[in-house]
Each structure stands twice: as structure tokens, then as C-alpha cells.
Amino acid sequence: MTRSVQAFAYSRPSALESARGGRLLGLETSGGLTPTGAEAHPRFFSGFLSSPRAAARGLLAVADVAGARYYRQVPRASLDPVVTGNGDRLRFESFSGCCGVYARLDVGRDGLDGAETGHGTTNVDVNNPLREALSRMTGDDPLHLRVGPDELAVTTLDGAVVEKKVPLPDRWLRGFAEAQVVSAGFDLRAELTAAEAVRFLRSLPRGSGSSSRGAMWVVPAGRTLRPTTRPAPGAVCLPGPHRLVALQRVLRDATALRVYGPVADGAATASAWEVVLPGMRLTLTLSPDPARGFSGEGGVLEALATEEAAEDAELVSVLLAWEPRIDPAELAARAGLTVERVRTALIRLGTAGRVGYDIADAAYFHRELPYDADRAERHNPRLVAARALASSGAVVLDGDLASVASGERRYQVREADGMLSCTCRWWADYRGKRGPCKHALAVRMARRESVVTVGGVR
């Protein structure tokens, strides 16, 4: 597995300290992008939290996911959470080491006591002493949050005094992108009151044994969710219920539980579980199986397969301005593109960590992950293989049919209603549910190239 090393450099450790009139939660930052460019220690926010205990527990839940492996659990270093300032909210994000769980805490203006935030994205230090201090918070005494160094620290930053180096697998980067694409196809399936949410979540198995690893299904039943052994109409998949354990952190302050997912078709699917808190939301998005991370889902491959999408993404990226909600129709009008091409461009930008997707808002948001996320495209096995097939002349086009020579075999690819099917084993196993196979991608590339060559237009 290809890896890089992600280096974090902080001016000092994050800490929870006593302060005049309450406590101060100082989260130190390490590198990141802002509207003015790259900064070593960006500063996004300084103000009071409306619900200190809920915010502390939510941040701990995000950190829990960053340090967890829910499949084949082995000790490993974890990535510090990412925080984005969007003007009206702070978003804390993390991804599990096994690439199967994406977590995000959205703290809105109500949760920030009405204060504005800066704009940009960076990593924040969540160290063990800070975790212990946050875990001991029991009351709601005033809590001042500072994201980034204070003014005194800014004037004395001669160099980083806290450093962390963490292996960063390429599949982790691909998983971050795939989770956004998958969740964009979800709809709200159920909403539980606080009492029913607590009752349901506490009834789930918390271990990682055989009873909790497989796919479980739930259906709305009155005010709660009822487990079922099969995907009945209206059912939502809960793959590996033990992976919701991080939500236990915030149940004391929960006001509701919202469940999102696609229409059930009989197969295990991803789903998202959102706990509503005072002024904030904590969401966990689960891959279709604990043994199957988001990195292999293939939902972004179509958007990566054409040069048109690459050019559109470059144009759209120039128009982004750290919006908390991106309106594709407005972007389309400004860019002179169709809404569909803008949506494809946003998917492509998601592979570079430049946009995320908020299920509750049903909208993309602008952020810039502070690492070389273009590696997710360069090292995607199916994409790399498809480009090699297309460039080597292995694809022969014949109307709606195409043949692709791969290894010692030749595969037939058929297009119907814009969808490509293939005679390979990958298609037989997944029927497009994990994205196109390398042969279909190669055909898509070859068709695009033939249009450009013959027509001379894009």
C-alpha cells in the first residue's frame, strides 16, 4: 500500500485551562489554507461556546474516530482532526484508520454564541492530556474556544515546538473523497426524539464480535427504529453497529437522531447517523461493511475519467469562496456551464479535498484539506489501469459496443442509457455498485478522446 508521511507542526500543545470567568479551550493549528494563502498556524475563531459540554464531547467523538480501526483492530498513530471555518460555523472532521467511518462535528452560529468564524482549513492538535481534560468536563461553566494561536503566541513563533509525523495511506485519501460522493445520494429516512435515540443507540452491540460486524437493518416503527433481518421497504442499513460507539459520547446532550441512507435494494449500503445537539450536529457515515472501506467504492471514477471534468473543476475551483453551502445552479451561471457539469466538477474537487458534503443541508461546502490530496487521483488503481488501457490502444469502439484487450483476454463493454456494463468479473460481482471497472473507464476515456479528435470541440 502506497504511503506518505503527514507532518504536523504546532507552536505548542492544545490545552484546556482555567481562565477568568470560566475556562479556555485552546486548539493549536498546523498549516492550512485561508483566503490569503497558506499559513503555518492559521487563526479561525475566538469566542464562547453556547453548550460547552456538548462541544467537548463532540470533539472527543471526532478524535475517537480518528484514532480507531473498526476492522482488524491494531494500534496505530491517528491523524489530528481537520477544522474548517466557513464564516458562520466550524466543522471538525476525521476519518478512521480502517477507512470505513467518516466523522464530522458541525458547530453552527448558535453553538458559537453568535460569533463569526474566519475562513480556511487546518489540522488541530488533540493530544492525550487534552482528551483527558475534556473527558472530565461535567458542567456547562463558560468555555472560551480559541482555534489558532493567541496574539502573544503569534509574536513569539520562532519555530514549531510540537511535532507529529503520521503515515498517510493513499486509500485514506481516496476514502475521504468517496465518503462525500456516497453521502450526496442519501435522503433522510428516520428521525427519533432524544429519549428514543438514547434508547435505540444504547441497545446496539458495542463489541466487534461476529454479532456486530455484519449488516443490520432497521425500519421506522412508530417513534423508534425496529431491527430487521432483511431490507424491507423503508429500511436503512446499519453496517457494523459497533462503529456507532463514538455517538455514546454525546447522548446526554442529544436532542434528536436523524438517519440517512439510499433506497434499500437488498444489498448492504452505506448510511449516515446524525445526533442533533444544542447548536451543533455530530454525524458518523459508515461504509457498507466494516471490512470494506470507502476507498474502494469507485463513486468518483467517472468524474476523474475525462479531461472535460478536469477543466471544469479548475474553472469552478476559482469561483469557490469558502461558502458553507455551495449552490450548483449559481456556480453554473457564473461559470457558463450546465448544472450537471458543475456537479461533476464538484465530485472531482472532492477527490482533492477541496469540497465536502453536508447531508443535513443537502449541499457541498468549500474546504481545502491540508495535505497533497491529488495523490488520491494519481494512485487510484482502477483509474491508473484504465488510463494505461486507453493510451495503449487496447480499446476498439463499435457504436454502443466496445472491446477492451486486457492481459490475455478481451472484454466486451456495452453502453445503454449512459451506463456502461462489462463482461469482466468485477462487473459480474458488483453490477456497478462499486463504480465502473477499469475496462468501462477505459472505454469512457476512449469515447471522449474520439469526440475531441473528430469534432474538435469539447
N, C-alpha and C positions, 0 to 999 in steps of 0.2 A: 504494500500500500504506500503511495507517494505521500510524503510528509514534508512540511516546512516547520519552522520554529517561529512561534509568535512571541515577541519580546515585549513585555510591559515595563515601563519605567515611570515610577511615581515619585513625587517630591518628598512624600512621607506616607506612612500608613494611614488608611482611613480609620476613624475612631468615633466613638460616642462619648462625649464629655459633658460634665456639668458646666452650666453657664448661668449667668444672671437671668433669673426669671424662668428657668427651665433647663433643657438640655440641648446640646448642639451635635447633630449628626453630620460629620464632615466626610464626604466621599471624594477621595482624590482621583484625579483623571490621568490617563496616559495616552497621549497622542490623539489625534482626531481631526475631522474636517469641520469647518464653520463657514459662514458666508464670506469671510475674509481670507479663507485658505486654510492650510494645515497649521495646527498649533500643537506644541508639546504638551501643554496642560490647559486645555480649554475650560472656561468657567461658564456654566449654563444657568445656574439658579442659586438664589439665596433668599430664603423666606420660610414661613412657618407652615407646617403640615396640619391640616384640619383634623385628621384622625391618626395620631402618631403610632398607636399600637398596631392598627391595621396596616399602615405603611411599612412598619418594621417587619411584621410577619410576612407581608407580601414580598418584600425584598429578600427575606430569608428563603422563601419558597423558590424564587428565581435562582438564587445561589444554590439551593438544594439540587435543582435540575442540572445546573452547570457542572456539578461535581458527581453526578450519578451515572451509572451504567445499569440499565434495567434488564440487560440480557448478558449472560456470562460476566457476572459482576467481578471485576478485578480492580485493585487500587490503581488510580492514575491521577495525574495532575488535571485540574479543571481550568477552563478559561474564565476570566473575570467577566461578569455581565457587561453588556453594551447598554449605554444610555443615550437616548436621543431627545433633544429639546426641539419642540415644534411650535414654540410661541405660546401655545395655550395648554401644553401638557408635557409631562416627562414620560418616556417609555423605557422600561428596563427589560432587556431581552437576554435569553440564554438558550443553549441547545445542549442536550445530554451527550455524554461521551459515546454512547452507543448509536447516536444519530436517529433515535426514534421518538424523542419528545422535545417539543419546542415550547418555551415558556415566555410569557410577556406580562408585565405589570404596567398598566396604563394609569397614571395619576393625572387626573384632569384638573381644570382650574378650581373646581370646588374642593378637591383634595389638597390643592396648593394654597388654600385660603385666598383665592382670587388673584394670586401673584402671577406675573408674566414670566416666561422662561426665555432663555436665549435659544439660538438655533445651532444645530450641529450634532455630531455623533462622536462618542469616545467610549473607551473602556473605563470602568470604575473598579477600584480595589475593594474587594470584600474578603478580608482576611479572617483567620480563626478567632482572634481576640474580639474583633468587631461582631462576628456572628454570636459569640457567647454573650456579649453585652446586649445585643438586640434581643436575644432569646430571653433575657431577664426582664425585659420591659413588660410591666403588667398594667400600669395605669395609662391615663391619657394626659399626663402633665405636658405643658407646652414643649414642642420639639421644633427646633430650628434646623432646617436642612440646607446644607451648602454642597453643591455639586461643582467641584473645581476648587483650586486653591484660593485662600482668602487674600486680601490685598497685601498683607505683610509677607505672606509666603511668596507672592508674585515677585516682590522686590528682592528676594534673597535666594532665588532659584539658580544656584551655581552649577547644578547637575543633579541627576537622579540619585536618591539615596536608598530607594527601594526598587529592586529589580526582580522580575519573574520571567522565566522562559518556559514555554509550554509547547509540546509537539502539536502541530495543527494538521490533521489528516485532510486530504483533498475531499474525501467523502463527507467530512463535517461541513465544508463549504457548500458542496452540492446539496446536502440535506437542508441547510438553511434556506436555499433558494427554492427547493422543491416544496417545502412546507408552505411557503407563501402561495405557490400555484395551486396546490391541493385545496387549501382553505378558501380560495376565491370561488370554489364551486360549492361551498356549503350554504345551507339555509338553516334558520332557527327551527328546531324540531320540538323542543320542550322547554318550559320554564317552571321552576319549582320555587316555592316560598322558602324563606330562611329555615324554618323548622323542618320542612320536608327535605330540603337539601342536606341538612346536617344528618338527618335520619338515614337518608339514602347513602351518602358518602361513607358514613361510619359502618354501614352494613357490608361494604365491599371487602374482599380479602386483601390483606396488606402485604402478605409474603409474596415471594416469587416462585412458589412451588407450582406443580402441574395444574392445580385447581385455579390459578390466577393467570397463567401465562397465555392461555388460548383466548379466542374471540368470544366475547359475551355480548348478548343483545339485550336491549331494554326498550320497552314501549311505554308511552304515556298512559297512565291509568289513574284517572281522577286527578288528584293533586300531586301524585308522585310518579315514579318510574317503576315498572314491574319487569324483573328479569325474565327472559325467554330463551329457549334453546335454538330458535330459528328466526330468521329475519322476516317477521310478519309485516304487513303493511304499516307504515309509520314507524317502524323500528329503527333504532340507532345502534350502530356497532360500538361496543366498548372493548377494544382490543387490549388485553393485558390490564385488567382493572387495578392491579397493584401499582401501575405507573401514575395513578392519580394521588398517590400518597402525599405529594407536596401540598395538595389543597388542604390537608388536615391542619396546616399551619394557620389558616385564616378563618376556620369555621366559626370561631367565637364572634367574629365581626361580620359574617356574611349576611347579606340581605336578600339574596336570591341566587339561584343556579340556573344558567342557561346552557342548553346543549345544542350543538350544531353538527350537521353532517349532510352527506348527499342522500339521494333517494336510494333506499335499500334495493339491491338487485340479487341478493343471495350470497354474494361474496363478502368477505371481511373488508372493511373500508376504514380509512382514517376518520377521526372525529375530533371535535374541539369542545372543551368543558370550561365554561367561564363562571367564576364566582364573582358576584357583584358585591363590592364593598363601599363604604361611605366615601364618595368622591373618587373612586378608583375601581379597576377591574383586573382580576388575575385570570389568565387564560392558559390552559395547557392543551396543546394539539398533539394527538397521538398518531403514530404511524399505524398501518393496517395490521401489524403483527410485531410483538416485542423483538422477534428475531429478524425483522425486516425494517431497516432504517429508511428514512426518507430519501437518502442519496440515490437509490436505485429506481425511483418511481418513474422517471423519464418524462414528467409533465412539461419540462422546459425545452425538450429537444427540438420540437417543431419550430419554436421561436428562435433557436440557435442555428437552424439549418440553412437560412438564406441570407445573402448579403443585403437584401432589401430591409430585413428586420434589423440588421446591424446599423445601417444608415439611418433608419427611422429612430432607433434608440439613441444614436448620437444627437440627432436633432431634438428629440424630446427631452434628453438629459439637460440640455442648455436652458430649457424653459422651466425646469423644476426650481422651486424656491423654498424648500423645507416646509412645504404645506402639510398640515395634519390630515387633510383629505384632498386627494387628487381627483379632479373631475375630468374623466377621459374626453367628454364632449367639448369642454372648454379647451383642453390641450389640443384636440383635433382641429378646432377652429384656428388656434394660434399657430399651429404647425402646418396647416394646409394639408392634413392627412385625413383619412377616414377614421372613425372611432375604432373600427376593428384593427386597423394598423397601429393605432396608438396603444390598444390593449396588448397586442403582440409585442410592441416595443417595451411596455412596462414589464411584461414577463421576462424579456431579455435583460432589462435593467435589474430585475430581481436576482438574476444569476450573478450579478456583480455586487450584490448587497446594497444597491442604490435605492431600492424601494422595498417596503414591507406591505403586508396586507392586514387590515383591521376588520375582523369578521363582524363585530358589533356595528361598525359604521358602514360595512359593505363597501369599503373604499381602500385604495392604496394610500400610503403615506411616504413622504420623502425622508430617507436617511442614507448615510454613507458609512457602511461598516468599515472600521479601521483596520483592514488587512487586505492583502492582494487577492481579492475575491475573483479576479479574472481567471485564476487557476481553476476554478470550478468548470469553466468552459474548456480551457486548454487540455485538461486532463480527464474529461468525461470519456470513458472507454467507448461507448456506443457512438458518440459524436466523432471521436478521432478515427474509429474504424470506418464510419460512413464516409468521411472526407477522403480517406485513402482509397476506398472503392470507387468513389465518383471521379477522383483525379486520375486513377489508373485505367479508365476506360472499361471498367467491369460492368457498367450499366448499358443495356440496349433498350431503347424506348420503342414501343409499338402501340400507339394510341393509348387506350386506357390500361394496357398491359405493359409490363417491362420485365426483363430478365436480368438477374444480377449474378455474375460469376464470383463465388466466394469460396476459397480453398479448392477442393476437388469437386464441388457441387455447384449447380446453377439453380437459383431460386426464382420463382415467379411472383411478381408483385402486381396487384390489381388495384385500380382506383375506382371507387364508387361513392358518389355524393361527397367528394372531397376527402374521403377516408381511404387510407391505404391498408391492404391486407397482404400477407405474405405466406409462402408455403414452408417457412422455416419453423424450427421447434419453438423458438421464442414466441412467435405469434400463436402457435397451437396451444401453448401453455397459458398465455395471458390475454389473448384477444384484444390487445390494445390498452388493457387496464393499467399497464406499467409503461406507457408510452410506446412509440414506434420502435421496431427492431432496426438494426444497422442497415439492412437491405432497403427497407422502406425509406429511411432517412437519405440514403444514397440516391434513391430514385427521385425524392423530392428535390435534392440538390441538382441532379442532372436535368430535371424538367425546368427548373428555374434558369439554369445556365443556357438551355436550348432557347428559351423565350428571349433572353437577353441577346443571344447571338443572332437569332433570326430577326427579331423585331427591332433590336437596337434601343429598346426602351425598357424602363422598369415599371 
